Amino acid sequence: MKKLDRKQLAARVARDIPEGAYVNLGIGLPTLVADFLPKGREIILHSENGVLGIGPKPAPGEEDEDLINAGKEPVTLLTGGAYFHHADSFGMIRGRHLDFAVLGAFQVSARGDLANWHTGAPDAIPAVGGAMDLAVGAKKVLVMMEHLTKSGESKIVERCSYPLTAARCVDRIYTDLAVIDVKPDGLHVVDIVDGLDFQELQRLTGVPLKKPLIAA
């Protein structure tokens, strides 16, 4: 079965972020989105440790150890960018000044609940962190994740079995198999990866999906 790789998934998310948007990219997979934002489209990237105006990853050997994102990865700063105290950064988040938050997830429920911080594994992070603020503070929450677990179970579930980061916060889900909108009347499929039909996607997902609209 054909799937999007990590870079293709990041490019798919980047394609949907509009001109002039203020966007937070969560730790892990979402950070790849920065490298695929369309050239010529002004998008302002935010990191909760206190950076605004993040650019692509630095070239090897050009890293600045004092300029990192929330995942402790080196970043660049675009012309006009700024860095500041993390309390000010969270004021931006909680004040609903971010248009989008792109977050990873372990599970998303059919009603848009998000679980992305704890699985019960011995090496799991000990606290929810800034994801909780982003999930409720951003105007729109985009989740970016693999469709299935390593054991082949759907990460889109009827009800999350992991502790929630936030309830009913997810607007759109991007996976390596599909793009799915979370709406009051259910999960609406927007895109499906080439070579996969709706029936197979439905079988793999395990929760009811609504078919994408087909243009006349």
Secondary structure, DSSP 8 states (H G I E B T S, - for coil): -----HHHHHHHHHHT--TT-EEEE-SSGGGGGGGGS-TT---EEEETTTEEEE-S---TT---TT-B-TTS-B--EEEEEEE--HHHHHHHHHTT--SEEEE--SEEETT--EE-S--S-TTS-SS-TTHHHHHHHSSEEEEE--SB-TTS-BSEESS--S--SBSS---EEE-SSEEEEEETTEEEEEEE-TT--HHHHHHHH-S-EE------
